[in-house]
């Protein structure tokens, strides 16, 4: 395993069998995300995998409210103070821009992945396994 601290937009990816992304693409400007997915797809050998976990927006405002309230309750039960929860939420404003499940699936498909499946979801956190 080799960890790189590079800007993926400017970095050329080497051929590989497996790429992971844990809650990072949601911080990349939306206009550049398709380029990232395309790079990852093109860097994979045939049969290679891409495992991605992202925060997602709900498909409906009612579900988004349920996700947010449930997650905030979880934080409170785990000894986060209301001020810590509000501070974290404010600090992510304008930096974190999650897509919906449909938005992420569209990026995956447009990159060329034909085979992908959700492997995890808890509230607004979802994981996908994509095979080239």
C-alpha positions as CSV (number, residue, x, y, z in Angstrom):
1,X,0.0,0.0,0.0
2,X,1.3,3.4,-0.9
3,X,-0.3,6.6,0.5
4,X,0.1,9.7,-1.6
5,X,-0.7,13.2,-0.5
6,X,-1.3,14.7,-3.9
7,X,-4.0,16.7,-5.7
8,X,-5.8,13.9,-7.7
9,X,-6.9,16.4,-10.3
10,X,-3.2,17.0,-11.4
11,X,-1.9,13.6,-10.5
12,X,-1.6,10.8,-13.1
13,X,-2.8,7.5,-11.6
14,X,-0.9,4.3,-12.3
15,X,-2.6,1.2,-13.5
16,X,-3.9,-0.7,-10.4
17,X,-6.3,-3.5,-9.3
18,X,-8.0,-1.6,-6.5
19,X,-8.7,2.0,-5.6
20,X,-10.5,3.3,-2.4
21,X,-12.0,6.6,-1.5
22,X,-13.3,7.2,2.0
23,X,-15.4,10.4,2.3
24,X,-13.2,12.5,0.1
25,X,-14.9,13.1,-3.2
26,X,-17.6,15.1,-1.4
27,X,-15.0,17.8,-0.8
28,X,-13.9,18.1,-4.5
29,X,-15.7,20.8,-6.4
30,X,-18.7,19.3,-8.3
31,X,-17.5,20.4,-11.7
32,X,-14.3,18.3,-11.3
33,X,-15.8,15.1,-9.9
34,X,-16.5,13.4,-13.3
35,X,-12.9,13.9,-14.2
36,X,-11.9,12.1,-11.0
37,X,-14.2,9.2,-11.7
38,X,-13.0,8.9,-15.2
39,X,-9.3,8.9,-14.0
40,X,-10.1,6.2,-11.5
41,X,-11.9,4.0,-14.1
42,X,-9.2,4.5,-16.7
43,X,-6.5,3.6,-14.1
44,X,-8.1,0.2,-13.2
45,X,-7.1,-3.0,-14.9
46,X,-10.0,-5.0,-16.3
47,X,-11.8,-6.6,-13.3
48,X,-10.3,-4.0,-10.9
49,X,-12.4,-2.5,-8.2
50,X,-13.2,0.9,-6.9
51,X,-14.6,1.1,-3.3
52,X,-16.1,4.4,-2.5
53,X,-17.8,5.7,0.7
54,X,-19.5,9.2,0.6
55,X,-22.0,11.2,2.5
56,X,-25.1,11.5,0.4
57,X,-28.1,13.8,0.2
58,X,-31.5,12.2,0.6
59,X,-33.8,12.1,-2.4
60,X,-36.5,14.0,-0.6
61,X,-36.4,16.8,2.0
62,X,-38.4,14.7,4.5
63,X,-35.8,12.0,4.4
64,X,-33.0,14.5,4.6
65,X,-34.6,15.9,7.8
66,X,-34.9,12.3,9.2
67,X,-31.2,11.6,8.4
68,X,-30.0,14.9,10.0
69,X,-32.1,14.6,13.1
70,X,-31.2,11.0,13.7
71,X,-27.5,11.7,13.1
72,X,-27.6,14.6,15.5
73,X,-29.3,12.4,18.1
74,X,-26.6,9.8,17.6
75,X,-23.9,12.5,18.3
76,X,-25.7,13.7,21.4
77,X,-25.9,10.2,22.8
78,X,-22.2,9.9,22.2
79,X,-21.4,12.9,24.3
80,X,-21.0,15.6,21.7
81,X,-22.3,18.9,23.0
82,X,-24.9,20.8,21.0
83,X,-22.3,23.6,20.4
84,X,-19.9,21.0,19.0
85,X,-22.5,19.7,16.7
86,X,-23.4,23.2,15.5
87,X,-19.7,24.2,15.1
88,X,-19.0,21.1,13.0
89,X,-22.0,21.7,10.8
90,X,-21.0,25.3,10.2
91,X,-17.4,24.4,9.5
92,X,-18.5,22.1,6.7
93,X,-20.8,24.6,5.1
94,X,-19.5,25.5,1.7
95,X,-16.8,22.9,1.8
96,X,-18.7,19.6,1.9
97,X,-21.1,19.2,-1.0
98,X,-22.6,15.7,-1.0
99,X,-24.5,14.4,-4.0
100,X,-27.6,12.3,-3.9
101,X,-27.3,8.5,-4.5
102,X,-28.6,9.2,-8.0
103,X,-25.9,11.8,-8.5
104,X,-23.1,9.5,-7.4
105,X,-24.5,6.6,-9.4
106,X,-24.6,8.8,-12.5
107,X,-20.9,9.8,-12.0
108,X,-20.1,6.1,-11.7
109,X,-22.0,5.1,-14.8
110,X,-20.7,8.0,-17.0
111,X,-17.1,7.0,-16.0
112,X,-17.7,3.6,-17.6
113,X,-18.5,1.3,-14.7
114,X,-21.3,-1.1,-15.7
115,X,-21.2,-3.2,-12.6
116,X,-21.6,-1.5,-9.2
117,X,-23.5,-2.2,-6.1
118,X,-24.2,-0.5,-2.8
119,X,-22.3,-2.3,0.0
120,X,-23.2,-0.1,2.9
121,X,-25.7,2.6,4.0
122,X,-26.4,4.1,7.3
123,X,-28.5,7.3,7.1
124,X,-26.7,9.6,4.8
125,X,-23.5,7.6,4.5
126,X,-23.2,5.2,1.6
127,X,-20.6,2.8,0.2
128,X,-20.4,1.5,-3.4
129,X,-18.3,-1.2,-4.9
130,X,-17.6,-0.7,-8.6
131,X,-16.0,-3.3,-10.9
132,X,-14.4,-2.5,-14.2
